[in-house]
Amino acid sequence: MAPTKRLGVWLDGVHVADLEQRRWPELRCHYTEEAVERWPLNSPVLSCSLPLESRPTDALAFCSGLLPEGQALATLAANANLAANDTFELLRRYGRDVAGALVIAESEPQSREFGVQHYSEEALTEAVEELDEFPLGAHEDSELSLAGLQDKLLLARLSDGSWGRPLAGRPSTHILKRDDSRYPGLVDAEAECLGLARAASLTTVETELLTLGTQRCLIVSRFDRHENGEVRRVHQEDLCQALAIDPSAAKGRIKYEREGGPSLRSAAELLENYAPDPQAELDRLLAAATFTVVIGNADAHGKNLALLHPNAEEVVLAPLYDTVPTVLWPNLRREGAMAIGGQPVLADVTVADLVREASIWRHPAERARRVVGETVQTVLAATEEDIVIDSQGRLAEAVRSRGSGLLAEMTG
């Protein structure tokens, strides 16, 4: 029998677990004695799907969720001479800077090993143009990974405000997204929606739009990174990871509820179990669902909804991200990624559906109606305050139309 392979997992500098593989493709999480002694059993130290136990547990789904999807994963794997389904070895190669606060490596990481290669405007433009060849901007000296399908480049903001390429596991601070040639204007629309989400206190993500060569790009701050003299990682996981759903299942469509993926109810149950103030978090979850309806985002699936871990024992709803108003592109899906109150078609969701969804979580109806109404009113007010900068006015028109219809239902 082949010897067991191991990778260490560090959280805030503490060696909390080892990832073990005896045979492919299994991947198990074994918490360290220090972790077991430090926190109560069943705490979601790494993930809600990996509660603290003294015995090893299956971690393949959670770990797969730390890697990109689709062609980006295939290219990263090929660049490292690895198979795209060899999660353990891919994390050995790219696991020092992943989503959240975990650092995955063979030996304890040292900050003195970190580095940053400064990007001139020309070099940054070239990096964006090379994303198909080097997803995330990962080269031989990069040790980073990020989930998702969209063309992305991981960046580190330097002290003078310029951008750099993180080296040797140095924490990235921002994500650059390249516009999709199939849906031109997508990154601008996402930036506008993130502005609306900030107005509704549903995100902390800051945005910057720029054009590099022929590419329109959006740079967003990472909500799982804090900067105060130095970069500090903040732990988080997406809903698929929290529910031990392997993102590669169902040909990569498992992140959608109709394919067996997460639902709003499953998110609510996690918040009920682990949030310090479950009712407040359910308010935020309902506000996020309402926001999704108002902006017309049918792609708010289980990889685009996340949980923050403010400490090793609790979770809260993460700030919204990837807020794309799919309604602006008629050839994109009409069915919501998650049904709301049993209604699968996003454009047909009513206030009654939103309140019904909340009732499934045992959230009081009057409280739910208040949350829905306040969220809609805040978003509508934001469109009147020029938070949305949309030269064609498509997004503002769509938001006002949908929001006004919901308010009319509440007062009718």
N, C-alpha and C positions, 0 to 999 in steps of 0.2 A: 504494500500500500504506500502511495506517495506521502511524503511528510506534509503535515498541516502547514499551510501558508498563513502568515499573519500580517496585518497592517494595524498600526496604532491609530486611535481616534482621540484627538485633543479638543477640549472645549474650554475656552478662556484659560488656556495654559495648563489645564488639568488633564492627565491621561485617564479618560473616563471609560474607555472600552477598547477592545480589539475586534477587528473583522477577521474571521477565520474561514478558510476554505480547505476542506479535505479532499473534495472532488468537485469537478466542474458540473453544473453551474452553481452549486450551493454557495451561499454566503451567509454566515451566521455572525451575530453580534454577541460578544461576551463581555459584560460589564466588569470592570476591574474591582478589586477589593476596596480600593479607595472610594469609588463611586457608591458601592453598596453601603459602606460605612457613613458616607457623607449625607445621603439623601434617603427619604423613606422609599420602601419598595413600592412599585407601581407608578413612580413619578415618571413623567414623560421627558426624561433627560435628553435623549436624542430625538425621540419621536413619540407621538401618541400611539403609533403602531409598534413601538419597541419600549414598552414600559420597563422600568428598572427591575431586573430579576437577577438571581444568583446563577441561573443556568443560561446557556446560550439559546438565542432565539433567531428565527429566520429573518434576515435583513436584506434579502435580495431586492425586493420591491422598493424599499426605501432607498437603497444605494443606487439602483437603476435610475431613480428619479433625480439623482445628482448630476446625471450626464445629459448631453443634448439628445435631440431626437432626429430621426430621418437622415438626410444626407449629411448634415453637420456631424452627426455621430460617426457615420461611415467614413467621412474624410479624416476626422481626428484619429480614429482607430487605424486607418491605413497609414497615416503619417507616422504613427508609433509602431507600425508593423504588428498590430494586434487585431484580433477579431472583434467586430462590433458588438458581439454578445458576451465578451469576456469582461464583465463588469469589474471583477476584482483587479485585474491587471490594468484596466483603464484608470481605476482610482489610484493605483500605485503610481501611474504616470502623471495623472492630472488632478490629484486629490488635495493639493495643498491650499487651493483657493476655490472653494465651491460656494453654492448658495448657503446662507446661514453662517454660523460661527464655527463649524467643524473644520478641523485640519486633519487630513488623512495622509499618513506617511509611514515609512518604515521606522524612522527614528524621530525623536522629539525635534520639532522645527525650532530654528534659532532666527530671531529677527535680524541678526547681523548678516544672514545669508541673503536677505531680501535685496532687490534692486529695481530700478526703474530706468527704462530707456526713453529719453525724451523724444517726443514726436514734433518735428517741424510740421508746418502746414502741408508741405509736399509729402512728407513721410506718412502723415495721417491719411492724406488722400490716397496714397498708394496702399496703405493697410486696408482701407475701406474697399478699394477696387480688388484686393486679393482675398476677400472674405470667403469666396468659394473654395479657394485653395488652402487657406489657413483660417478655418472657423474660429471665432472668438479672438482672433489675432494670436493664436497659439503657435509658437515655434519650438525649436528644440530646447530652448532655455525657459520655456513657459511651463507652469504647473497649475493650470486653472481649468475650471469647467463651469458650465451654466446650462440649465435645462432650457428646452424650447426648440422651436423650429425656425423662427425668424432670424435673418442675417444680423448677427450682433458682434460687437467688438468690445472687449473689456478694457477699461481705461483706469488710470490712476491720475487724479487731479494733483498737480504739483503745487508747491507753495506760492509760485508766481502766477498761478491760474492757468498755466499751460497743461498739456496732456502728456501722459507717458504710458509706455507699455510695461505692465507689471512683470517682474522677473523672479524666478525661484520661489514662487508662492507668496510674493508680496500681495497684501490684500488690495483688490481693485476697489474703486470708489464709485465708478459710474459705468453705465452701459450705453454704447452707441448702437442705434438701430438704423439700418439702411432702408430707404423706401422700397416698397415692393413694386417692381415694374408692371406687375399684373393689375395692381390697384394703386395707381399714382395718387399721391396726396394722403396716403394712409398715415404716414408719420406726423404730418401736420394735424390731421384730425385727432390722432391719439394725444398729441400735445394739448390741443384745445380741450379734450375731454378730461385730461389730467388737471387742467386749470379749473374746470367745473368741479371736479372731485375735491380739489383743495378748498374751494369755496364752501363745499358741503362738509368739510372736515372729515373726508373719507380717505385722504391720502396725504402723505408728507413729501411725496416725490416731486422734485423740482425738474424743470425741463429747459432745454436749450436747443433751438433749431438752427441748422447751418447747412450750407451747400459746399461740398467738397468735390471739386472737379465737376463732373456731371451728376453726382449723387446728392440727393436731398437726404439729410440725416437728422435724427433726433437723439440727443444725449439726455439721459435721465439719471438722477442720483439714485444710488442703491439705498433702499430703506433698511437693509440689513447691514449697513455700515454707518458708524458714527465717527465724526472727526472732531477732536478736541486736542490739538497738538499732535496727536498720532491717530492712526486709523484703528478703530475698535470694531471687531465683528459682533453682530447681533444674531442670535440663532433664530431660524425660521424653517418652516417646511411647507410645501404645498399640500393641498387637500388629498391628492392621490397618495403622497408619501404617508400622510397621517393615517390613512385608511389601508395601508399596505396593498395598494393597487399598482401593479407593474405597468408602467407607461407603454410598454411594447405590446401588451395584450390587445386582442381584437384589431390587429394591424395598426396599432397606434391610436385607435379611436376610443379606447377604454376611458379616456378622460371625459367623454360625454356621457351624461346620465343614461341616455337611451341605449348605449352600448354596454351598460353595466357599471358606469363610472359614478363618481360622487354626486350626491344631491344636496340641496340646501338643508334638508332634514339631517343628513349625516354630519354636516358642518355644525348645525345647531347642537347635536348630541355631544360632539367633542367639546364645544364651548360650555355646555351644561356640566360636563364632567370635570373640566380642567380650568375654566376661567375663574379668576378671583371674584368677579362680579358678573355672574351669568346673565342676569337680566339686562345689564348695560351692554354686554356683548351681543345679545340677541337683538337689541335695538340697532346696533351697528350693522349686524348681518342683514336685517330687514331694510335698513337704509341703503346698503350696498345693492341689494336685489332691486329696490325701487330705482336707484340710480341706473342700473343696468337696463331697466325697462325704458327709462326716460331718454337715455342716449341711444338706445337701439343696438345694444351689444349682444349679439347672439353667440359670441364666442367666449363667454365668461364660464369656461369649463374648469375642471378640477385641477388643472395645472396653473390656472390664472386666478386662483383664490388660495390664500395662504394664511398660516397661523404664525404669529410671533411667539417666541418663548422668552418672556422677560426674566425668567429664572428657570431653574431645573424642575420646578414642580407645577408651573402654571403656563397656560397659553391664552392669548387674546387674538382677535382678528387682526391680520396684518393690513397695512395700508393698501388701497387698491393700486393696481398696476396693469399694464396691457389693456387699457380701456379703449378699445377700438369700436367706433360706431358703425358696425357692419351694415346697418340700414342704408348707408350712403352708397353702397355698391349692390344693386338689385340682384346680381348674379351670385352673391354670397348667401349662406344659409338663412332661412327664415325661422327655423325651429330653434328655440333657445337651447343653450348647452345644458341648462338645468330647467326642468319644468317649475312653474311657480303656481302653487295652489292647484296643481293638476293640469294647468294650461300649458301645452308644449310650444305653441306659436307665440313668439315674443310680442309681436304687434297686437295680439289679441288679449294680452294680460290686462286685467282691470284692477281697480282698487280692491274689489271683493276678492279677487284671486290672491293678491298680496296679503290681505288680512287672513284669508283662509290658510295660506302657507304658514303664517305665523301661528295660527291656532294649532297646526300640526305639531309645532314645537311647544305647545301649551303656553304661548305668549298671549296675554290679555288682549282682547279685540280692540278696546278703546285705546289702549296704549299703542297698539299696532297702527290704528288709523292715524293717530297723532304723528307717529314717526313717518309714515308715508306722506302725509300732508306737509309736514315741515321740510322733508327732503325735497319734494317737488317744488315747493315755493322757493327754497334756497337756490336750487339750480336755475329756475326761471329768472330769479332776480340777478343771478350771475350773468346770464346772457344779455341782460339789459345794461350791465356795467362794463361792457366791452372786455370782459375776461376772455370771451371767445373772439379770436381774431381770425375771421374766416372770410377771405376776399370774395368768395362766391355766396356766402351766407347759407350754404346748404345745411350745415350742422345746426346753426342757430334756429333756422326755420323748422327743422325736424324736431329739435328739442322743445321748442315752444309749442308746436302742434301737439306733440305727445303729452307734454306736461299740462297744457291747458285742458286737454281731454280728461286727464285723470282728476284734475281739480274740479272740473264740471261735474264729474261723477260724484264727487264728495259733497258738492253743494246742491246737487239736483234733487 
